[in-house]
Structure formats: C-alpha cells, structure tokens
Amino acid sequence: MKRRVILICILSYVSMVGAWLVYHHQSTKKRLLNAPEEEIKPPKILFREITQDAGIDYVHDSGAYEALLLPEIEGPGCGFFDFDKDGDQDILIVNSGKWPHRASDSSKPTVVHSLYENDGRGQFVDIGEKMGLAARSYGQGVCFGDFDNDGFEDIYITCAGPNILFHNENGKGFIDVTSEAGVGCGEYAVPAAFVDYDCDGLLDLFVGNFVQWDLKKQKKVQDMVTGQLRNRYEMFKDRVPEIKIDPQTIRYGEYGPPFAYEGSFCVLYRNIDGRRFKDVSAEAGIQVRDAQGRPAAKALGVGVCDYNDDGWPDIAVANDMTSDFLLKNLGNGTFENVGLKVGMANDIHGRARSGMGIHWGDFRNDNSIALAIGNFAGEIIGLYHSNDPERKIFLDVAMAQGMGAASRAGVMWGLFFFDYDLDGRLDFYLLNGHTYEGSGDLPHRQKPVLYWNRGPSRKGYFAFVGPEYVGEELYTPMVGRGAAYGDIDQDGDLDILVSSNQGPAYLYRNECNGRNQYLRLKLVGTKSNRSAIGAKIRVRSGEVWQRREVTSGGSYASQSELPVTIGLGSSLAADEMEVTWPSGLKQTFENIPAGETLKIIEGQELIP
C-alpha cells in the first residue's frame, strides 16, 4: 500500500511538472506571438548605381518595328564570367538587334553582343566586336562554362532561331563553333545551362525552348488577337462608356500571349568528346508532354541543383502559363519529371503560374533546399521549400516567409538568392518589368525588390528592404529582364548587374565596406569538369552550416559568377569546410581565414 502511495505521488509530481512545462511552453509561445514585432531592421548598406562611371554604355535594341513580335517583349539576359582568367569578373550582356529578315544588308551580322572587360577595379571597356562576338542572330539568353576543359569559360547564347556556341580562344577572342559542336537547336530558346548530368567530367548543355514560334505563326496570331480586340473595342466604345480599350493597347497586344502558341520540347545535348555534342533529349526523358501528347514546356527559366543530394544534378524548369518541371536525375542517363509529385509544379491553388526567373538556395542554413520561381502580375511568387532529407515533398512557403503579398504587383523576371550583407544568410533580389506599354493598370517600368533574410521570425525569414536602407538608386523603375550578381571590384561583397528590355543595363556597386567578413572560393575541377559546375560546398562557422553549389544558368536568361562567396558575419575564420565534387570526391578543410579569395583544385590543398 505504501509503495502504491509513493508511486501515485511520483506520477502526480511528474504529471504536474509536465503540465507546467506544457503551460510554460504555450504561454511563452502565446506571449511571443502576441508581442509586438521585434524591431529587427535591415543593415544600412548602399547600392550605388555606377553604370556610366564604370564605362558601361549598353542599350538594348529589341528590333521592334511596327507591330510587336513575341520575342521583342522578352528582353535580354546578362552575366558575369572571367573570360581571360585574370581573376576579376567581366560582363556579358546579350543583344537582340535588327531581325535578320529586316536587315538592309543580309551579308552582315545583325548584332554584336557586349563583352565588357574588367580592369580589376570595376572599370569596363566593351570589346565584344573586337573579340568576335558579332553574329547574325536575335539574342535572348546566356550561360557560361568550359565545355572542352581547356581552362577558359565559353559562351552559349540562346536566340529566337539558331543558338550560338562561342569557343574561348585562350582569352584572346571567341569563334563560333556551333555547327561543329552540333548545338544550334534552331528553335525559340530563352534559358540554358551547362550541366554535367552524367558526371563524366565533360559539361553537357540543357536548353529551354519557349514556344513554337515563327513569323508565319506570329501573323496568324496577330490577326486573331487584333481582330478580337478591335471587335470588343467597337462593340463597347459607345454602348458601355466605362469599358475603355485604348487603341494603343490593340496595337501592342498584337504580339499575342504565349497561350496562343503551342509549347516546345527542351533539349539536352550530351558532350561526347569535348568538341561535339549529341542530342539525347528523347532517350533522356526530358521531352515532357501534356495530356494530349503535345510538348508541354514553355521554358523561360532553368535552375540546376542536386536537390536530393544523391550525387546527380537535377534540373528545374520555369514554364510560362503551364506547369513547371522538376527533372529528377535517375543516375542512369535518364530523368523523371517529378514536379507534380513533389508539389512544385503549380501554385498553392493548383494553377500554373507564369514562371520566368528561377533559383535554388538554402535560406534557412539547415541543409534544406528552396526553389524560387517568378510570377506574373496578380500571381504570387513561388518559394518551394523542403527539409525532408529525400526531398519527397515541397511546400510553397512564400506567404509564410514574408514574400507573398508584395509579389502580386510585379511581373518578375531575373531573381536570385545571395548574401548581400555577408551575415551568413541568403537574401533575395528580384527584378520586375511589364511585358508591353499599355498592358493594364500596372506600369510598364517597375521597381526591383530586395528582401533581407533576418533569420527565423514569426513573420517569416524575409523582410522587404526599403530605399532608406540601400538607397533610392537600387529602386529605379525599369522594364527589367536579366539579373546576375558578381564581385566586380574584388572587395568581397556582391554587386548586381541587370538588363532591361529596349533600355539600358544597370550596374550597382555594393558598398558593404567591410561590415562583415567573407570567404571567396574559386573551384577548379580535374577529374570533374574544369568549371567545377555541380560542386557542393558546406561551410561551418560556429554552429551554423551554410550550403552553396557551383551552378550555371538560373535567374532569367542570365548567369551569376562561378566563384562562391560565403558571408561569415563577425567570424574571423570558417571553422570547417566540406567540398563535394561531381566526381564524388569529398575534401574537408579546417580553420580557413576570412577575407581571402582561395582557389581549390580538386584533390589538392587550398591555394591563396
């Protein structure tokens, strides 16, 4: 009896303690949820617009003439790469130029793509024509990678028509090797990315085609859309005065929306020997079809990442007005589209969004993964997050993480995760711009948006950064399109390059000015591809691990620099670093001093 009483007393005590702990937890949670939002403000770090001062005089020529053609509303991509291996980031901005069929002299190239050489201090000179980047094409997007492993990054430019592969001649010039390499494609492509999908040490090439478009189909769509608009205008202009359709809207609406055109297949080129490629799209299983058996892709963004950490790079495709793809690499040369299965193909309502820009990142620093996909006006940006180790399900957390509401007003193109304040958390930048003048109540020129990652918060990780923190210049309205980041002046912080449709490019210098510490890493593959595309990096400072991956493509029709920047906050060193190469080799390093740019050659020690 005595033992029973003692046992009852013990159980009662344990129950009381448990109840108190539950109450304390709930009370604390309730108190935190009902407390005023803690004043965690973004740091004051100026982004100064230095375009003209830096020597960049680029202005995009869309070739617009009379009624708009569909590619004329898309706009150009841009990117950072070190074409001459001098250690600083140079700039390439795609141009479109006059249409070949409208050129006065069909024997001459219609466009010169702008290659701005960096002097190492952030001053640039356009040497595109001198370096052989003139072509008879209508340029759209760009990606970089060393496809022949000669140590120099090559250029692939997508076009409305045949694409172009420019081989880098040891930093002395570029030559068109498209025909020899067999990667012209010949359709209407926008995004592209180099990827070693079979991990054989040679960079393959993934090309995202938009729609089945040509001038004849354009004319047919123009006649249909223009007729409908004019009939509506004539029908209502007198009977219902409140309904107004500006005749200018009729003119600029003639290009026809993407749903008026059939989708297209993406293309995967396998690198055979460092010189020639083979189209393996069909056998690789990337030719996704809709319910009627037609091509389902209307690709405007391509993001590569080994999302499930199985050692094989996977490919996400942002489609316009049709479901997005997540092409899971099965490791045997084939892919499976698991977008619908894992929950990232459509928005939270199960509807396809107008996806454009795309980017991967671990914004929580917990070895989880997130995929951001841009949106059209009235839609909500997609921020698909998964912390499941096998990544079997993604949840759209844009609203919960503080991005949703503000995203409805913009038409989002270029976007990316990056750590602009070097505090060790990935922030987020996105570029807006409407499709054409007179396209509704929203302006044609729109302001970019910058989100600061404040860490875990009851209002989400991301907080909008107003101009009072980063300056008014970063929020210049424009018809934004391509966007990329890179360190132009070797000061450790990340600068921003953007392009606009039928307008100038803008270069913004990040004036973090040593606020936080950083580590910059340049990876060079030996058994893996020379560009180290697909290499994964994990860096620990204190108890926090950060995750990065060397990748090609991303954003909208653009590419950021290949070197990887890790923000370390106030830490003077990274305690530990792991590098996993595409070959499978894993290297570990300890006590890496901050404030340095280091080279890592596969299988060797760090090189200052």
C-alpha positions in Angstrom: 0.0 0.0 0.0 2.8 2.3 0.9 4.6 1.6 -2.4 1.4 2.4 -4.2 1.0 5.7 -2.5 4.6 6.6 -3.3 4.2 5.6 -6.9 1.0 7.7 -7.1 2.8 10.7 -5.6 5.7 10.3 -8.1 3.3 10.1 -11.0 1.4 13.1 -9.7 4.6 15.1 -9.4 5.7 14.1 -12.9 2.3 15.0 -14.3 2.4 18.4 -12.5 5.8 19.1 -13.9 4.8 18.0 -17.4 1.7 20.2 -17.2 3.7 23.1 -16.0 6.2 22.7 -18.9 3.4 22.5 -21.4 1.7 25.6 -19.9 5.0 27.4 -19.8 5.7 26.5 -23.5 2.3 27.5 -24.6 2.3 30.7 -22.5 5.7 31.6 -23.9 4.6 30.9 -27.4 1.4 32.9 -26.9 3.4 35.7 -25.4 5.8 35.7 -28.3 3.1 35.6 -30.9 1.1 38.4 -29.3 4.1 40.5 -28.5 4.9 43.5 -30.8 7.2 42.6 -33.6 10.8 42.9 -32.5 12.5 45.8 -34.3 15.0 43.8 -36.3 15.9 46.3 -39.0 18.0 45.6 -42.2 21.5 47.0 -42.2 22.2 50.2 -44.0 24.3 49.2 -47.0 24.2 51.4 -50.0 23.9 50.0 -53.6 25.3 52.8 -55.8 24.4 52.8 -59.5 27.7 53.2 -61.3 26.8 52.1 -64.8 28.1 55.1 -66.8 31.0 55.8 -64.4 32.1 52.2 -64.9 32.2 52.5 -68.7 29.1 50.5 -69.4 27.1 52.2 -72.2 24.9 49.2 -73.3 21.4 49.9 -74.5 19.2 47.0 -75.6 17.9 47.1 -79.2 14.8 44.8 -79.4 14.4 45.3 -83.1 10.8 46.5 -82.6 9.3 47.7 -85.8 5.6 48.4 -86.3 3.6 45.7 -84.5 5.4 43.8 -81.8 6.8 40.3 -82.4 6.6 37.9 -79.4 10.4 37.7 -78.8 10.6 41.5 -78.7 8.8 41.6 -75.4 11.1 39.0 -73.7 14.3 41.0 -73.4 18.0 40.1 -72.9 19.9 38.2 -70.4 23.3 39.1 -68.8 26.0 37.6 -66.7 29.4 37.7 -65.0 32.4 35.5 -66.0 36.2 35.7 -66.1 36.8 35.2 -69.7 40.6 36.0 -69.6 41.4 34.2 -66.3 42.9 37.4 -64.8 40.9 36.9 -61.5 38.2 39.6 -62.0 34.7 39.3 -63.2 33.9 40.5 -66.7 30.4 41.2 -68.0 28.5 39.9 -71.0 25.1 41.4 -72.0 23.2 39.8 -74.8 21.8 42.0 -77.6 19.0 41.3 -80.0 19.3 43.9 -82.7 17.7 44.0 -86.1 15.8 41.0 -87.2 17.7 39.1 -90.0 14.8 39.5 -92.3 14.7 43.2 -91.8 18.4 43.8 -92.1 19.3 46.1 -95.0 22.4 44.0 -95.9 21.8 40.3 -95.4 25.5 39.6 -95.6 26.4 41.5 -92.5 25.9 40.4 -88.8 22.8 41.9 -87.3 24.0 42.2 -83.7 27.2 42.4 -81.6 26.9 41.1 -78.0 28.6 43.3 -75.5 31.6 41.9 -73.7 32.9 44.4 -71.0 36.4 43.7 -69.9 37.1 44.4 -66.2 40.4 46.2 -65.4 40.3 44.6 -61.9 39.0 47.7 -60.2 35.5 47.7 -61.6 36.1 49.8 -64.7 35.0 48.3 -68.0 35.6 48.6 -71.8 33.3 47.0 -74.4 35.4 44.6 -76.6 32.6 42.4 -77.9 33.2 43.2 -81.6 37.0 43.0 -81.2 36.7 39.6 -79.6 34.4 38.2 -82.4 31.0 38.3 -80.7 29.2 39.6 -83.8 26.5 37.3 -85.2 23.6 37.1 -87.5 21.0 36.2 -84.8 18.4 37.5 -82.4 19.9 37.1 -79.0 17.9 36.2 -75.8 19.9 34.5 -73.0 23.3 33.4 -72.0 25.2 30.8 -69.9 28.9 30.1 -69.4 31.1 27.0 -68.9 34.3 25.4 -70.0 32.9 22.7 -72.3 36.3 21.5 -73.6 38.2 21.7 -70.3 40.9 23.9 -71.6 40.6 26.3 -68.6 38.7 29.1 -70.3 35.0 29.7 -69.9 33.0 29.5 -73.2 29.7 31.3 -74.1 26.4 29.9 -75.1 23.8 32.4 -76.4 20.2 31.4 -76.9 18.2 33.0 -79.7 14.9 33.2 -81.5 16.3 31.0 -84.1 19.6 29.0 -84.1 21.6 29.4 -80.9 25.3 30.1 -80.8 28.3 28.4 -79.0 31.3 30.7 -78.8 34.6 28.9 -78.0 37.0 30.9 -75.9 40.4 31.1 -77.6 42.6 31.3 -74.5 41.1 34.7 -73.6 42.3 36.2 -76.9 39.0 36.0 -78.8 35.9 33.9 -79.5 35.0 31.8 -82.5 31.6 30.4 -83.5 31.8 26.6 -83.2 28.0 25.9 -83.2 27.9 23.9 -86.4 31.0 21.8 -85.5 29.6 21.2 -82.0 26.0 20.5 -83.2 24.2 22.6 -80.6 22.4 25.2 -82.8 18.9 23.8 -81.8 17.2 26.2 -84.3 14.0 26.8 -82.2 13.0 29.7 -80.0 15.2 29.3 -76.9 15.5 31.6 -73.9 17.2 29.9 -70.9 20.2 27.5 -71.0 22.6 25.9 -68.5 25.8 23.9 -68.7 25.5 20.7 -66.5 27.5 17.5 -66.2 24.4 15.4 -65.9 26.2 12.1 -66.3 29.2 13.1 -64.1 31.8 12.0 -66.7 33.9 15.2 -66.4 32.5 16.9 -69.5 29.9 19.7 -69.4 26.7 18.9 -71.2 24.2 21.5 -72.2 20.5 21.9 -71.4 18.4 24.3 -73.5 15.0 25.5 -72.6 12.8 26.2 -75.6 9.9 28.6 -75.2 7.1 28.1 -77.8 6.7 27.0 -81.4 7.1 30.4 -83.0 7.9 31.8 -86.4 6.9 34.8 -88.4 4.0 32.9 -90.2 2.5 31.8 -86.9 3.0 35.3 -85.4 1.0 36.8 -88.3 -1.8 34.2 -87.8 -1.9 35.0 -84.0 -1.8 38.7 -84.7 -4.8 38.6 -87.0 -6.7 36.6 -84.4 -5.9 38.7 -81.3 -6.1 42.0 -83.1 -9.5 41.1 -84.6 -10.8 40.1 -81.2 -9.6 43.3 -79.5 -10.9 45.6 -82.2 -14.3 43.8 -82.2 -14.5 44.3 -78.5 -13.5 47.9 -78.7 -16.1 48.7 -81.4 -18.7 46.8 -79.5 -18.4 48.6 -76.3 -17.0 52.0 -77.0 -20.4 53.6 -77.4 -22.7 51.2 -75.5 -20.7 50.9 -72.4 -18.5 54.0 -72.0 -17.0 52.7 -68.7 -15.2 50.0 -70.7 -12.3 51.5 -72.5 -9.8 49.8 -74.7 -7.1 52.2 -75.8 -6.3 51.8 -79.5 -2.6 51.6 -78.4 -3.5 48.5 -76.3 -4.8 47.0 -79.5 -1.5 47.8 -81.3 0.8 46.5 -78.6 -1.4 43.5 -77.9 -0.8 42.2 -81.4 2.2 40.1 -80.3 -0.3 37.5 -78.9 0.0 35.9 -75.5 2.1 32.7 -75.0 -1.0 30.6 -74.7 -1.8 31.3 -78.4 1.3 29.2 -79.3 2.0 25.5 -78.8 4.7 24.6 -76.3 8.0 23.2 -77.3 10.4 20.5 -76.1 13.5 21.2 -74.0 16.8 19.9 -75.4 19.6 18.1 -73.7 23.0 17.8 -75.5 25.5 15.3 -74.3 29.1 16.2 -74.6 30.8 13.4 -76.4 34.5 14.3 -76.5 34.9 18.0 -75.5 34.2 19.2 -79.1 31.0 17.6 -80.3 27.6 17.1 -78.7 24.8 14.7 -79.3 21.1 15.4 -78.9 19.9 12.9 -76.3 16.6 14.6 -75.4 14.3 11.8 -76.3 16.3 8.9 -74.7 17.0 11.0 -71.6 13.2 11.5 -71.0 13.2 15.3 -70.8 10.6 15.8 -73.6 7.7 16.3 -71.3 4.2 16.1 -72.9 0.8 17.4 -71.8 -2.4 15.3 -71.5 -2.9 15.5 -75.3 0.6 14.3 -76.0 1.9 17.7 -77.1 5.1 19.4 -76.0 4.5 20.8 -72.5 7.4 23.1 -72.0 7.2 26.9 -72.4 10.6 27.5 -70.7 11.8 30.9 -69.5 14.0 29.8 -66.6 16.3 26.8 -65.9 17.9 26.1 -62.5 20.3 23.2 -61.9 20.8 21.7 -58.4 21.3 18.3 -56.8 18.1 18.9 -54.8 18.0 15.4 -53.2 21.8 15.1 -52.6 22.1 11.8 -54.4 25.2 13.0 -56.3 23.4 13.6 -59.6 22.4 17.1 -60.8 18.7 17.7 -61.3 17.1 20.4 -63.4 14.1 22.6 -62.6 12.3 24.4 -65.5 10.1 27.5 -65.0 7.4 27.5 -67.7 5.1 30.3 -68.8 1.4 29.5 -68.2 2.0 25.8 -67.9 3.1 23.6 -65.1 6.8 23.8 -64.1 9.1 20.8 -64.2 11.5 19.2 -61.8 13.5 16.8 -63.8 14.9 14.3 -61.3 18.2 12.7 -62.5 17.9 9.0 -62.1 21.6 8.4 -62.4 21.4 6.2 -65.5 21.3 8.9 -68.1 17.6 9.5 -67.8 15.3 11.9 -66.0 11.8 11.8 -64.5 9.6 14.8 -64.2 8.5 14.8 -60.6 7.2 18.4 -60.4 3.6 17.4 -59.7 4.6 14.5 -57.4 6.7 16.7 -55.1 4.4 19.7 -55.2 6.3 22.4 -57.1 4.7 22.3 -60.5 1.9 24.7 -59.7 0.9 27.4 -57.2 -0.9 26.8 -53.9 -4.2 26.8 -55.8 -3.1 24.1 -58.2 -2.8 26.5 -61.1 0.1 27.0 -63.4 1.8 30.4 -62.9 3.7 32.5 -65.5 7.1 31.3 -64.4 10.1 33.3 -65.6 13.1 33.6 -63.3 14.3 30.6 -61.2 16.9 30.0 -58.5 17.8 27.4 -55.8 19.1 28.2 -52.3 19.3 27.2 -48.6 18.0 30.3 -46.9 17.5 28.6 -43.5 21.0 27.3 -43.1 19.7 23.9 -42.1 20.8 21.9 -45.2 17.3 22.2 -46.5 16.6 23.5 -50.0 14.3 26.1 -51.6 13.4 26.9 -55.1 12.2 30.4 -56.1 10.1 30.9 -59.2 9.0 34.3 -60.5 5.4 35.3 -61.4 3.2 37.5 -63.5 1.2 40.4 -62.1 -1.7 39.2 -59.8 0.1 36.0 -59.1 2.3 35.2 -56.0 5.9 34.3 -56.3 6.7 30.6 -55.7 9.0 29.7 -52.8 9.1 26.0 -52.6 10.8 24.6 -49.6 11.7 21.1 -48.4 13.5 20.0 -45.3 12.8 16.3 -45.9 16.3 14.7 -46.5 14.9 12.8 -49.5 13.0 15.9 -50.8 9.8 13.9 -51.4 7.6 17.0 -50.9 8.0 20.7 -51.3 5.7 23.3 -49.7 5.1 26.8 -51.1 6.1 29.0 -48.2 6.2 32.4 -49.9 3.4 33.8 -47.8 4.7 32.3 -44.6 8.2 33.6 -45.2 7.2 37.2 -45.9 7.4 37.3 -49.8 3.8 36.7 -50.9 1.8 39.9 -50.6 4.3 42.3 -52.2 4.9 40.0 -55.2 1.4 40.4 -56.6 2.1 43.8 -58.0 5.1 43.0 -60.2 6.0 41.0 -63.3 9.1 39.1 -62.1 12.0 38.1 -64.4 15.5 37.9 -63.1 15.9 36.8 -59.5 18.4 35.1 -57.2 19.4 34.2 -53.6 22.6 36.0 -52.5 24.1 37.3 -49.2 24.4 41.0 -49.9 25.3 41.9 -46.3 27.7 38.9 -45.7 25.9 38.0 -42.5 25.8 34.3 -43.4 22.2 34.2 -44.5 20.9 34.2 -48.1 18.9 37.3 -49.0 16.8 37.6 -52.1 16.6 40.0 -55.1 14.1 40.1 -57.9 13.7 42.3 -61.0 10.3 43.5 -62.3 9.1 44.8 -65.6 5.8 44.5 -67.5 5.5 43.0 -70.9 4.5 46.0 -73.0 3.3 49.6 -72.7 -0.4 49.9 -72.1 -0.7 46.3 -70.7 -3.2 47.2 -67.9 -3.3 49.3 -64.7 0.3 48.4 -63.8 3.2 50.5 -65.1 5.5 49.2 -67.9 8.5 50.2 -65.9 8.6 48.7 -62.4 10.8 48.8 -59.3 13.0 45.9 -58.3 12.6 44.3 -54.9 15.2 43.3 -52.3 14.4 41.1 -49.3 16.7 40.8 -46.3 17.0 37.5 -44.6 16.5 38.3 -40.9 16.6 34.7 -39.7 13.7 32.9 -38.0 10.8 35.2 -37.2 7.1 34.9 -36.6 6.7 37.0 -39.8 9.0 34.8 -41.8 12.6 34.9 -42.7 12.4 37.6 -45.3 11.7 41.3 -44.8 11.3 43.9 -47.5 14.3 46.3 -47.6 13.2 49.9 -48.3 15.3 52.5 -50.1 16.1 54.1 -46.7 18.4 51.2 -46.1 20.0 50.6 -49.5 19.5 53.9 -51.4 17.0 55.1 -53.9 19.2 54.1 -56.9 18.6 50.4 -56.4 14.9 51.0 -56.9 15.0 52.8 -60.3 11.9 51.7 -62.3 12.7 49.9 -65.5 11.5 47.2 -67.8 13.6 44.7 -66.0 14.7 41.4 -67.5 18.0 39.7 -66.8 19.8 39.9 -63.4 23.0 38.5 -62.1 25.5 39.0 -59.2 29.2 39.1 -59.0 32.1 40.8 -57.2 33.4 43.4 -59.8 36.0 45.1 -57.6 37.4 42.2 -55.5 36.3 43.7 -52.2 34.4 40.5 -51.2 30.8 41.8 -51.4 28.4 41.0 -54.3 27.4 43.6 -56.8 24.3 43.5 -59.1 24.0 43.7 -62.9 20.6 43.9 -64.6 19.4 44.3 -68.1 16.2 45.9 -69.4 14.1 45.5 -72.5 14.6 48.2 -75.1 16.6 50.1 -72.5 20.0 50.4 -70.7 21.7 47.9 -68.4 22.4 49.0 -64.8 25.4 48.1 -62.6 25.0 48.5 -58.8 28.1 48.5 -56.6 27.6 47.0 -53.2 29.2 49.3 -50.6 29.1 46.9 -47.7 32.6 48.2 -47.0 33.9 45.6 -44.6 30.8 45.4 -42.4 31.1 41.6 -42.2 33.7 39.0 -43.0 33.7 36.8 -46.1 35.3 33.9 -47.8 35.5 33.6 -51.7 36.2 30.3 -53.3 37.2 29.6 -56.9 36.9 25.8 -57.7 38.8 24.1 -60.5 38.0 20.5 -61.4 40.5 17.9 -62.6 38.6 14.6 -62.7 35.4 16.7 -62.6 34.6 19.3 -65.2 37.1 22.2 -65.2 34.4 24.8 -64.3 33.5 22.7 -61.2 29.8 23.1 -62.1 27.9 20.9 -59.8 30.4 21.0 -56.9 28.7 21.4 -53.5 30.2 23.4 -50.7 29.3 23.4 -47.0 30.9 25.9 -44.6 30.6 25.9 -40.8 31.1 29.0 -38.7 30.3 28.2 -35.0 27.2 26.0 -35.0 25.9 27.3 -38.4 26.4 25.4 -41.6 25.9 27.2 -45.0 25.3 25.4 -48.2 26.2 26.5 -51.7 26.5 24.9 -55.2 28.5 25.9 -58.2 25.9 26.3 -61.0 25.3 27.5 -64.5 22.2 29.3 -65.7 19.5 30.4 -63.3 17.7 33.7 -62.9 16.1 34.8 -66.2 18.2 34.0 -69.2 21.3 35.0 -67.2 24.1 33.7 -65.1 25.9 34.9 -62.0 29.6 34.4 -61.3 31.0 30.9 -60.8 33.2 31.7 -57.8 31.3 31.2 -54.5 31.0 33.9 -51.8 30.3 32.9 -48.2 29.4 35.6 -45.7 30.8 34.9 -42.2 29.4 37.8 -40.2 31.8 38.8 -37.4 33.7 35.5 -37.6 37.3 35.8 -38.4 37.6 32.3 -39.9 35.5 29.4 -41.1 35.8 26.6 -38.7 35.2 23.8 -41.2 34.5 23.4 -44.9 33.4 20.4 -47.0 33.7 20.3 -50.8 31.9 17.5 -52.7 33.0 17.3 -56.3 30.8 16.0 -59.2 33.3 13.1 -59.4 32.3 12.0 -55.9 35.5 13.1 -54.2 35.0 14.8 -50.8 37.5 17.2 -49.3 37.5 18.8 -45.9 39.4 21.8 -44.6 39.6 23.5 -41.2 40.3 27.0 -39.8 40.1 28.9 -43.1 40.9 32.6 -42.5 38.3 35.1 -43.5 38.8 37.9 -46.0 40.6 35.9 -48.7 39.9 34.6 -52.2 41.1 31.0 -52.3 41.5 28.5 -55.2 40.6 24.9 -54.6 41.9 22.5 -57.2 40.2 19.1 -57.0 42.2 16.8 -54.8 44.7 19.4 -53.7 45.2 21.9 -50.8 43.8 25.4 -50.7 45.7 27.9 -52.7 45.6 31.6 -51.6 
